[in-house]
Each structure stands twice: as C-alpha cells, then as structure tokens.
Amino acid sequence: MRKISTIDFKSSNTTSGKTVLIRVDYNVPVENERVLDDYRILNSIPTIKYCLEKGSKVVLMSHMGRPDGKVDNKLSLIPAGEKLAELLEMPIKFSNDCISKDAIDVSRNLKDGEIHLLENLRFYDQETSNDEIFASQLAKHGSIYINDAFGTVHRNHSSNSAIVKHFATKSMGLLIEKEVKFLSDELSNPLKPLTLIIGGSKIDTKIGVIENFLGVADNIIIGGAMANTFLMAMNYKVGISLVEKNNITTAKNLLKKASKKGTNFILPKDFSGELDSFGSGNICIADANDIPKNMICEDIGEKSIQLFANIISSSKTVLWNGTVGVAENPNFAVGTNRIVDVIVENQLTSIVGGGDTVAAIRNYNGSLIEKFSHVSTGGGSCLELLSGNKLPALEILKK
C-alpha cells in the first residue's frame, strides 16, 4: 500500500495545496453532547497535521453508531468536531449533510490549512451498502484520498471501498500504517517467548486469533468468561458462571490443537466472584476445582494472578485482547489491573487490542496507556488481522 510520505500535496499549476479527503474513525462514546473517550480522535491527529503541514486542505468523514440511514441528533459528529477543534486549538468547519451541494461547496472553497468535517456518513443507508453513486458524491470533496479509519477496514463501505476508484492518488494514513506494522509485520517475526492473553466473554470472535497463533505463540493465557467454557470442556464445574455451552466442543478442539502444536494453554487456577446473582455483593473466592454451585466467577484469583504474572514476566512479546474479569466493576478488575502493572514493569513489546481492554487500562490509570508499544484503535479489524485474514478496505488500496 502507498504511504502518505510519497504523496505530493501541492497543485502543479499553482502554489495552492490540494484538498485531501480523509476517512477517519470518530465512532466515539458521547454523553450529554460531550466526548467521553477521545482516544480515536487523538490518534487521527498525526495524519491530519501531516497533511496540513504539507500545505493541503483537509476534509474529514466518519460514521458514528448505527442510525440505520436516519438522521439521529444523538449520533451527530458535532461533539467529535468540537473535541478535535479543542485538541488542535483551531476552528473546524462543519456540514450537517455529507453529500449536499452546500457541503461540497464548503470543501471546494477551503483555504490551505483549513479543516472541514462532514456529518455522520451512516445517516445514509448507502454508506453501509457500499453504494457506487453515494461514493461518487463523497469523492467530490477532494482530489486525494487517505484512509486512516482502522476500525472500519474490515468492512466494504462506500467511504472506504467504492470511493477508492475515484482517486488516482490514494494511500493509507499514519494510524493505519502503525496498526499494520504492529499487528502484522511485528508479529510475523516476534521476539520470543510470545504470550497471548485472550479474555472477554465470547469464544466465537477469538477462535481465528487462537488458531492463527497455535504453534507460533509459546503461551496462550485464557481469562474472562471464556475461561469458564474451556474449564467446562475439561469437566470442571463452574457454578452458575457465564458459559457458552454451544462452544464447549470448540473449546475441546482448541485444547487438543494447542497440545499438538506445542503451545502452552493456560487457564485460571482460582477465581473471585459473587454468590447467587450479579450484584449480590456476596463475595466468594474459590479454587477452579472447588467452585460452589451458586457462584458466578467474575475475576481471576491470586493464584492465577501470580501464575499469569510469572509467564508474562518471562515473555519478550505480549499480545493482549480481552479483560480477564468484569473490569468495569472495581471489585473484579484486580486481575486485569495486575496484568497491566506486570506488562508495564517488564517493558515488554506489548500490543493491546479490543475496546474493553483499552477502556479497562484507561480506567485503571490513563497515563499507562502510553507505556504499551501499541494500542489498537480497531476492534473487529484488529481481530481479523490477528486471525490472518485480509482486510477488504486495505486490499482495495493496493489496486
């Protein structure tokens, strides 16, 4: 894929800069018209600044949420634009319709160094259907196309797929360049030992990642509700904990494959949780082989924390996707927080993916996020790339 550093941003017949249309990912949490987490916006800034420093004009487009083709003021990009303006300390032009004549006129009349943000692309159904006509209208906003929205590159949408053929000059942005470097290039020949920490609740979304690293990773640590399903596959009793019963056979097969491939598969030895129901406040701690019938496992226990910490400490590279407990509850964020500490203390090559994991780190200590080698901005895209799959919107940039 072409890199942004190879692009000439100046018009050949004038001293004016070209207009760059950048697909960004501003699908961020908003409450009371204020952005709650600006991580994705912050990560778009290097590409924006690079284009501005080269003398260009910048038009930004993004989606937010799933408005199903209808205008929904709660999913407006105005708060994201205000946050961007605050971070850049400069005004941002905004259009309340991404393909209206007025919006296109604003883009065409931009002066060098100005930024124009378009309203939510998904206010049109045509965005998610990869509509050719919609894409051609979007393309009128600029003469250079840059995709820097890693969180959406696993999907074929108008703003990252159909639009590309309308541009002779197109490239990935600095964020995507960094994501590909760490999630693909770095992991193709990682410093060993390599340890995967896989958590969260659902096995389905992580099967591809686990299978792709069997025989490559030295260790795969399983935490979160996923661990309950694997323990049941090994005939453990897990009380009334969350279990994907339809995936017990899948868990058994993954355990067998790991054994054949020589990858250590590590499950928790103990848990903390609650009795009877979520939120009961009746805290219980139990070994994995002695879980009460009425217990819900919600975090790993001290024995597991020590086991996981020892493995992480002896690793050179750690890839982490998914919390090992119900980290949004401080009572059950202990295991996840301790993993953060161990990774940071040992200064490993550390790659983190998944919105829940990133949120857990930021909730624990926001300043520690910078201590990780790379923190991915994409959920589904991150998992697809780690599973060894092609990402449609990146593949089309190569053509």
Secondary structure by P-SEA (a helix, b strand, c coil): cccccccccccccccbbbbbbbbccccccccccccccaaaaaaaaaaaaaaaaabbbbbbbbccccccccccccccaaaaaaaaaaaacbbbbbbcccccaaaaaaaaaccccbbbbbcccccccccccccaaaaaaaaccccbbbbcccccccccccccccccccccbbbbcaaaaaaaaacccccccccccbbbbbbcccccccaaaaaaacccccbbbbbcaaaaaaaaaaccccccccccccaaaaaaaaaaaaaaacbbbbbbccbbbbcccccccbbbbbcccccccccccccccaaaaaaaaaaaaaccbbbbccccccccccccaaaaaaaaaaaaaaccbbbbbcaaaaaaaaaaccccccccccccccaaaaaaaaaccccaaaaaaac
